[in-house]
Amino acid sequence: MKSYVDLTIGFARTGVTGYGGGPSTIPLIEYEAVKKYEWMTEEEFGQTLALANTLPGPIATKMAAYIGYKVNGGIGAAVAILAHILPSLFGMLFMLGLLYKFRTSPIVSGMVQGVTPIIGVMLLEMAYKFADKARKGLGIPIAFGLGGASLVLIHFLHLHPGIMIGACLLGAFIIAVYKKRAEDTSHDLHVEPRKEKSV
Amino acid sequence: MIYWDIFWAFFISNLLGYGGGPSTIPLIQNEVVNRYEWMTLNEFGDLFAIANVLPGPVATKMAGFIGYEVGGPLGVVIALAATILPSAIAVIILFKFVNLFKDSPQVKLMTLSVQPVIAILLGVLAYQFFLTAFEKSGLLQLVILTAAGFLVMKKLKIHPALVILCALVYGGIFLSN
């Protein structure tokens, strides 16, 4: 029983103190899981984080799921996830309920207008971060090529982003498999220094 | 069947969102605004702003709220389950093979290949909000707020939640005509 209480407190605390979305809560979760409650070692936490990063979707709930599962099985996973997301979800329902109720008020409409450019800035900053990651990992020609293709296909030709992303995933998988195979066979043939950047 | 639509919208956005919660935002927007038309782009923007004022993961807060708006309490459960469960179950199952996957060049390149697409989606979304701000509040306010927002968030490293609150107050006072 105590372990359920610990899970609830640990993940509720990280859920309501982590400002800035899932990624900003990771160090807080590490503190609870490794230092405070000693559910896992620092090394295991690092491994879990690395694995969680290779899967799609929000990162914090993936961590909560694994840690909760490790401590108390399936129910532990459910407890950890709910403790992490419910408090701020209720806050969200309350604040937006209030905002929607006074939607017609000129003050609320002014508030919405005030925040619109800030949303733009935040999205632009996120866009920059993803573009930067792409440029570093893929190189400028490929990153810009894929970006340009996305812009034309998704924005102007209204292709569903899922199809574009699916195509990228499939293409990357095939290229990575092919590259690895070429690498394995070329090892025996010649030892030319490769110009390829390591990712 | 509205519940099926809710499930599908959030399942697809989170399945394709390589790069954590932020990468799912434009994908959720595509399903919720463009495809199912449950809300306008501006309502989606308000949601994004409020979600950033409150602590905790952003994507799950948005899923929970949209689920509630569209399908009531059951809608919340379905939207959250579709957001969280697939990857949560995958991380538990795959942990047994962690060393096979972590450094796999396939997975690394696959994750990387999605980043330019997400960047474009976010960039286009940003442009649409700037355009809305221009149409509603005029060029002067757009420039002032954008420059101020950029300056305090990037240069002075003031937390976005605080900047959003200040922008709400500023708008409530100066833009409520």
Chai-1 contact restraints between the chains, C-beta under 6 A:
chainA,res_idxA,chainB,res_idxB,connection_type,confidence,min_distance_angstrom,max_distance_angstrom,comment,restraint_id
A,G15,B,G56,contact,1.0,0.0,6.0,A-B,restraint_1
A,V16,B,P55,contact,1.0,0.0,6.0,A-B,restraint_2
A,G18,B,P55,contact,1.0,0.0,6.0,A-B,restraint_3
A,Y19,B,P55,contact,1.0,0.0,6.0,A-B,restraint_4
A,Y19,B,A161,contact,1.0,0.0,6.0,A-B,restraint_5
A,G21,B,G21,contact,1.0,0.0,6.0,A-B,restraint_6
A,G21,B,P57,contact,1.0,0.0,6.0,A-B,restraint_7
A,G21,B,V58,contact,1.0,0.0,6.0,A-B,restraint_8
A,G22,B,G20,contact,1.0,0.0,6.0,A-B,restraint_9
A,G22,B,G21,contact,1.0,0.0,6.0,A-B,restraint_10
A,G22,B,P57,contact,1.0,0.0,6.0,A-B,restraint_11
A,P23,B,G20,contact,1.0,0.0,6.0,A-B,restraint_12
A,Q47,B,V98,contact,1.0,0.0,6.0,A-B,restraint_13
A,A50,B,K102,contact,1.0,0.0,6.0,A-B,restraint_14
A,L51,B,V98,contact,1.0,0.0,6.0,A-B,restraint_15
A,A52,B,V91,contact,1.0,0.0,6.0,A-B,restraint_16
A,T54,B,F101,contact,1.0,0.0,6.0,A-B,restraint_17
A,T54,B,V107,contact,1.0,0.0,6.0,A-B,restraint_18
A,L55,B,S87,contact,1.0,0.0,6.0,A-B,restraint_19
A,L55,B,A90,contact,1.0,0.0,6.0,A-B,restraint_20
A,L55,B,V91,contact,1.0,0.0,6.0,A-B,restraint_21
A,P56,B,L15,contact,1.0,0.0,6.0,A-B,restraint_22
A,P56,B,G17,contact,1.0,0.0,6.0,A-B,restraint_23
A,P56,B,Y18,contact,1.0,0.0,6.0,A-B,restraint_24
A,G57,B,N14,contact,1.0,0.0,6.0,A-B,restraint_25
A,G57,B,G17,contact,1.0,0.0,6.0,A-B,restraint_26
A,G57,B,S87,contact,1.0,0.0,6.0,A-B,restraint_27
A,P58,B,G21,contact,1.0,0.0,6.0,A-B,restraint_28
A,P58,B,P57,contact,1.0,0.0,6.0,A-B,restraint_29
A,P58,B,A59,contact,1.0,0.0,6.0,A-B,restraint_30
A,I59,B,G20,contact,1.0,0.0,6.0,A-B,restraint_31
A,A60,B,P57,contact,1.0,0.0,6.0,A-B,restraint_32
A,T61,B,I84,contact,1.0,0.0,6.0,A-B,restraint_33
A,K62,B,S87,contact,1.0,0.0,6.0,A-B,restraint_34
A,K62,B,A88,contact,1.0,0.0,6.0,A-B,restraint_35
A,K62,B,V91,contact,1.0,0.0,6.0,A-B,restraint_36
A,A65,B,A88,contact,1.0,0.0,6.0,A-B,restraint_37
A,Y66,B,V91,contact,1.0,0.0,6.0,A-B,restraint_38
A,Y66,B,I92,contact,1.0,0.0,6.0,A-B,restraint_39
A,Y69,B,I92,contact,1.0,0.0,6.0,A-B,restraint_40
A,I81,B,I84,contact,1.0,0.0,6.0,A-B,restraint_41
A,I85,B,T60,contact,1.0,0.0,6.0,A-B,restraint_42
A,S88,B,L54,contact,1.0,0.0,6.0,A-B,restraint_43
A,S88,B,P55,contact,1.0,0.0,6.0,A-B,restraint_44
A,S88,B,G56,contact,1.0,0.0,6.0,A-B,restraint_45
A,S88,B,K61,contact,1.0,0.0,6.0,A-B,restraint_46
A,L89,B,K61,contact,1.0,0.0,6.0,A-B,restraint_47
A,L89,B,G64,contact,1.0,0.0,6.0,A-B,restraint_48
A,G91,B,L54,contact,1.0,0.0,6.0,A-B,restraint_49
A,M92,B,L54,contact,1.0,0.0,6.0,A-B,restraint_50
A,M92,B,K61,contact,1.0,0.0,6.0,A-B,restraint_51
A,M92,B,F65,contact,1.0,0.0,6.0,A-B,restraint_52
A,M95,B,I50,contact,1.0,0.0,6.0,A-B,restraint_53
A,L96,B,I50,contact,1.0,0.0,6.0,A-B,restraint_54
A,P106,B,S176,contact,1.0,0.0,6.0,A-B,restraint_55
A,I107,B,G172,contact,1.0,0.0,6.0,A-B,restraint_56
A,I107,B,S176,contact,1.0,0.0,6.0,A-B,restraint_57
A,G110,B,G171,contact,1.0,0.0,6.0,A-B,restraint_58
A,G110,B,G172,contact,1.0,0.0,6.0,A-B,restraint_59
A,G110,B,L175,contact,1.0,0.0,6.0,A-B,restraint_60
A,G110,B,S176,contact,1.0,0.0,6.0,A-B,restraint_61
A,M111,B,L168,contact,1.0,0.0,6.0,A-B,restraint_62
A,M111,B,G171,contact,1.0,0.0,6.0,A-B,restraint_63
A,M111,B,G172,contact,1.0,0.0,6.0,A-B,restraint_64
A,V112,B,D46,contact,1.0,0.0,6.0,A-B,restraint_65
A,Q113,B,K136,contact,1.0,0.0,6.0,A-B,restraint_66
A,Q113,B,S137,contact,1.0,0.0,6.0,A-B,restraint_67
A,Q113,B,G171,contact,1.0,0.0,6.0,A-B,restraint_68
A,Q113,B,L175,contact,1.0,0.0,6.0,A-B,restraint_69
A,G114,B,A167,contact,1.0,0.0,6.0,A-B,restraint_70
A,G114,B,L168,contact,1.0,0.0,6.0,A-B,restraint_71
A,G114,B,Y170,contact,1.0,0.0,6.0,A-B,restraint_72
A,G114,B,G171,contact,1.0,0.0,6.0,A-B,restraint_73
A,G114,B,L175,contact,1.0,0.0,6.0,A-B,restraint_74
A,V115,B,A49,contact,1.0,0.0,6.0,A-B,restraint_75
A,V115,B,I164,contact,1.0,0.0,6.0,A-B,restraint_76
A,V115,B,A167,contact,1.0,0.0,6.0,A-B,restraint_77
A,V115,B,L168,contact,1.0,0.0,6.0,A-B,restraint_78
A,T116,B,F129,contact,1.0,0.0,6.0,A-B,restraint_79
A,T116,B,T132,contact,1.0,0.0,6.0,A-B,restraint_80
A,T116,B,A133,contact,1.0,0.0,6.0,A-B,restraint_81
A,P117,B,A133,contact,1.0,0.0,6.0,A-B,restraint_82
A,P117,B,L142,contact,1.0,0.0,6.0,A-B,restraint_83
A,P117,B,L145,contact,1.0,0.0,6.0,A-B,restraint_84
A,P117,B,T146,contact,1.0,0.0,6.0,A-B,restraint_85
A,I118,B,G149,contact,1.0,0.0,6.0,A-B,restraint_86
A,I118,B,V163,contact,1.0,0.0,6.0,A-B,restraint_87
A,I118,B,I164,contact,1.0,0.0,6.0,A-B,restraint_88
A,I118,B,A167,contact,1.0,0.0,6.0,A-B,restraint_89
A,I119,B,G45,contact,1.0,0.0,6.0,A-B,restraint_90
A,I119,B,F48,contact,1.0,0.0,6.0,A-B,restraint_91
A,I119,B,A49,contact,1.0,0.0,6.0,A-B,restraint_92
A,I119,B,F129,contact,1.0,0.0,6.0,A-B,restraint_93
A,G120,B,A126,contact,1.0,0.0,6.0,A-B,restraint_94
A,G120,B,F129,contact,1.0,0.0,6.0,A-B,restraint_95
A,G120,B,F130,contact,1.0,0.0,6.0,A-B,restraint_96
A,V121,B,T146,contact,1.0,0.0,6.0,A-B,restraint_97
A,V121,B,G149,contact,1.0,0.0,6.0,A-B,restraint_98
A,V121,B,F150,contact,1.0,0.0,6.0,A-B,restraint_99
A,M122,B,P160,contact,1.0,0.0,6.0,A-B,restraint_100
A,L123,B,L122,contact,1.0,0.0,6.0,A-B,restraint_101
A,L123,B,L125,contact,1.0,0.0,6.0,A-B,restraint_102
A,L123,B,A126,contact,1.0,0.0,6.0,A-B,restraint_103
A,L124,B,A126,contact,1.0,0.0,6.0,A-B,restraint_104
A,M126,B,P22,contact,1.0,0.0,6.0,A-B,restraint_105
A,M126,B,L122,contact,1.0,0.0,6.0,A-B,restraint_106
A,A127,B,A119,contact,1.0,0.0,6.0,A-B,restraint_107
A,A127,B,L122,contact,1.0,0.0,6.0,A-B,restraint_108
A,A127,B,G123,contact,1.0,0.0,6.0,A-B,restraint_109
A,A127,B,A126,contact,1.0,0.0,6.0,A-B,restraint_110
A,F130,B,Q115,contact,1.0,0.0,6.0,A-B,restraint_111
A,F130,B,I118,contact,1.0,0.0,6.0,A-B,restraint_112
A,F130,B,A119,contact,1.0,0.0,6.0,A-B,restraint_113
A,A131,B,A119,contact,1.0,0.0,6.0,A-B,restraint_114
A,K133,B,Q115,contact,1.0,0.0,6.0,A-B,restraint_115
A,A134,B,Q115,contact,1.0,0.0,6.0,A-B,restraint_116
A,A134,B,P116,contact,1.0,0.0,6.0,A-B,restraint_117
A,G137,B,L112,contact,1.0,0.0,6.0,A-B,restraint_118
A,L138,B,L112,contact,1.0,0.0,6.0,A-B,restraint_119
A,A143,B,P116,contact,1.0,0.0,6.0,A-B,restraint_120
A,L146,B,P116,contact,1.0,0.0,6.0,A-B,restraint_121
A,G147,B,P116,contact,1.0,0.0,6.0,A-B,restraint_122
A,G147,B,I120,contact,1.0,0.0,6.0,A-B,restraint_123
A,S150,B,V117,contact,1.0,0.0,6.0,A-B,restraint_124
A,S150,B,I120,contact,1.0,0.0,6.0,A-B,restraint_125
A,L151,B,I120,contact,1.0,0.0,6.0,A-B,restraint_126
A,H155,B,V124,contact,1.0,0.0,6.0,A-B,restraint_127
A,P161,B,L27,contact,1.0,0.0,6.0,A-B,restraint_128
A,P161,B,N30,contact,1.0,0.0,6.0,A-B,restraint_129
A,G162,B,I12,contact,1.0,0.0,6.0,A-B,restraint_130
A,G162,B,L16,contact,1.0,0.0,6.0,A-B,restraint_131
A,M164,B,V117,contact,1.0,0.0,6.0,A-B,restraint_132
A,I165,B,L16,contact,1.0,0.0,6.0,A-B,restraint_133
A,I165,B,V114,contact,1.0,0.0,6.0,A-B,restraint_134
A,I165,B,V117,contact,1.0,0.0,6.0,A-B,restraint_135
A,C168,B,S113,contact,1.0,0.0,6.0,A-B,restraint_136
A,C168,B,V114,contact,1.0,0.0,6.0,A-B,restraint_137
A,L169,B,M110,contact,1.0,0.0,6.0,A-B,restraint_138
A,A172,B,L109,contact,1.0,0.0,6.0,A-B,restraint_139
A,A172,B,M110,contact,1.0,0.0,6.0,A-B,restraint_140
A,A172,B,S113,contact,1.0,0.0,6.0,A-B,restraint_141
A,F173,B,Q106,contact,1.0,0.0,6.0,A-B,restraint_142
A,F173,B,M110,contact,1.0,0.0,6.0,A-B,restraint_143
A,A176,B,P105,contact,1.0,0.0,6.0,A-B,restraint_144
A,A176,B,Q106,contact,1.0,0.0,6.0,A-B,restraint_145
A,A176,B,L109,contact,1.0,0.0,6.0,A-B,restraint_146
A,K180,B,P105,contact,1.0,0.0,6.0,A-B,restraint_147
A,V199,B,K108,contact,1.0,0.0,6.0,A-B,restraint_148
